[in-house]
Amino acid sequence: MEPRDVYKLLYQGVRGPGHIIISTQAFTERLAAEWHALDPAEDDPLWESIRPDESLLRLNLRPFKAAGGHLDELLHACLETGRRSWGGPAEFQAVWEQCVAVCSTHPWPGLDWDTIATFTAWIGVQGFPPVHHSERYRSLYRPAYRLVAGDVRLQGQMQLRQNSDI
């Protein structure tokens, strides 16, 4: 992970998915295009919690598709999650500043302090915006997921969760 990947994970955990659902129609079209181009696979965990209370999860699309998940139920779950209120800009900025403070005293293997400081200065000037994963992260992990509230029900969700790590 590079600083922007840690930042993205924290951003999603605090702010939720609202930043990608500006227009229901545009979101639906992007999700459908990605879904239809995606090969099902079981390599990744189905669910990854991105909040300590598991109220917000990453649903990895390849294993969801491999488990028989349907695009329409995924779309419903994403839109329901996007309608909810998550943390605000000030809360996220405080979380990022706490992360940076921890990294300054307890180095994170693979994260260079100068890179963290440079990235933090850049996002501060930009107003702490949402960012994309780094090229390296995308190349290594090929992320394909959507954020889903932990209490949103998908058809067969309990069976799907029983087969996952959370």
C-alpha positions, 0 to 999 in steps of 0.5 A, spaced: 500 500 500 502 507 498 499 512 502 493 514 497 491 507 498 491 507 506 488 514 505 482 511 500 481 505 505 480 510 511 476 515 507 471 510 505 471 507 512 469 514 514 465 518 509 462 512 505 460 511 498 456 517 497 462 520 493 461 515 487 454 516 487 453 523 484 448 520 479 444 514 480 443 513 472 451 514 471 452 510 477 448 504 475 451 505 468 458 504 470 457 498 475 453 495 469 459 496 465 464 493 470 459 487 472 459 485 465 466 485 464 468 482 470 470 474 470 467 471 476 473 468 481 473 466 488 481 468 489 479 474 494 475 474 500 467 476 499 467 481 504 472 486 508 470 490 513 472 497 513 469 500 519 471 496 526 463 495 528 462 492 521 457 497 519 460 498 512 463 493 508 467 492 501 463 487 497 468 484 492 465 483 486 469 477 483 467 472 488 460 475 489 459 474 482 462 467 482 457 465 488 451 467 484 450 474 486 446 478 481 447 485 479 440 488 481 441 486 488 448 489 488 445 495 485 440 496 490 445 494 496 449 500 493 444 505 492 441 504 499 448 504 502 449 511 499 443 514 501 445 513 508 449 518 512 456 517 514 462 521 517 463 528 515 469 532 512 472 534 519 471 527 522 475 524 516 480 529 516 481 528 524 482 520 522 487 522 517 491 526 522 491 521 527 493 516 522 499 520 520 501 522 527 501 514 528 506 513 522 510 519 524 512 515 531 511 508 529 513 507 522 509 502 517 513 497 513 513 499 506 510 506 507 516 512 507 515 518 511 517 523 506 512 520 501 506 520 507 508 527 508 508 530 501 501 526 500 498 529 506 500 536 504 497 535 497 491 532 500 490 538 505 491 543 499 486 539 495 481 539 501 481 532 503 478 529 496 476 522 495 482 519 491 483 513 486 488 507 488 495 507 486 497 504 480 501 499 484 495 497 488 491 496 482 496 492 478 497 488 484 490 487 486 485 489 481 480 491 486 473 490 484 468 492 489 463 496 492 461 499 499 455 496 502 452 497 509 453 491 514 445 491 515 443 491 508 441 484 506 443 481 499 439 475 497 443 469 500 447 474 504 447 469 510 450 463 506 455 468 503 457 471 509 458 464 512 463 462 507 467 469 508 472 471 513 468 476 517 
